[in-house]
Amino acid sequence: MGLRLRVVRPTLAVWLAGLALASGADSAAAQTRVAGFAGLVLEAPASVEAAAYGNAPYLLGGGADLLFYAPALIDRASGMSAGLHRYGSEGTLATLAGKGSVGLGDFAVGLQYLRYSGPVGAPGQDLQGPAVTSEGMPLTEFAASVGYARELFGAIGAGIVAKYLEVQFDRGMDRAVLLDVGVAREFGPTLVSLAARNLGSDLDLRGRGLRIPTQLALGLSTERFEVGELDMFLTSQILRRRDGEIIPAGGVEISYWPVQGYTFRLRAGLQRVVEDERSPFTFGLAFTGDALTLEYAYQSFEVGGNAHRLGLSLR
């Protein structure tokens, strides 16, 4: 195990260094995303923990909110996770996920609710952060998810998530049923996940066509390893959006346990920023006492207020 960790850690370190270079270059040449996207609630961070890593989930974390990121890992999840995300004084995102089991496999359910009233713009200007809407017109979105996963051939995890999405904007409303599908497999001390998310038909609000934010995500996370008296792990994700943009992201957690069962966690992340309205850097803190974890994540925004996120998970 020690030999394999020595091989994997430098590889991921190089990957994360590449993320830093990509973020710096793209901030200087930021683009404005074409308006006309809906389903912003499906692109905003659904997990407080993942938000601290640049919205790259830790695939070996075992939280119920893996439902929103990696369908094939639902069978590894446990307990419940809840999050409240505030974007300044104008936006609120709430998330809730829980895990259960049946005879033929494991399932999870999740809820996501977003309400945001921005000053200018149109839906889709920044799908990784708060939605920007027309003057005085609040955007409200709700998503309910049910996912199922099981192991295939004794080696590959596979999962599927069905989503009900409801969008209200500019006195109009439309609904859609979407699917996520994914596979995952372990390679030594690393776990790799591939997921296609938000597959389905586009929306039509009062004659205005709005596209669903379909994504293809490749994630990779390491097992925890010791560095002196500390525990660490690395996680990363490469996301391809429907508009063709490639969004790499990655993060690290450093944890310390002064007493058995009580752990303090420091988290940091980095992501490529396409819409130049937020910092590419993310930050987070967490405390675990036995089975209960309290989490906080932060990201700086240039307009609309900074993002503060609070989470609670029970496993």
Buried (B, 14 or more C-beta within 10 A) or exposed (E): EEEBBEEBBEEBEEBBEEBBEBBEEBBEEEEEBEBBBBBBBBBBBBBBBBBBBBBBBBBBBBBBBBBBBBBBBBBBBBBBBBBBBBBBEBBBBBBBBBBEEEEEBBBBBBBBBBBBBBEEBBBBBBBBBBBBBBEEEBBBBBBBBBBBBBBEEEEEBBBBBBBEBBBBBBEBEBEBEBBBBBBBBBEEBBBBBBBBBBEBEBBEBEEBEBBBBBBBBBBBBBBBBEEEEBBBBBBBBBBBBBBEBEBBBBBBBBBEBEEEEEBEBBBBBBBBBBBBBBBBBBBBBBEBEEEEBBBBBBBEBEBBBBBBBBBBBBB
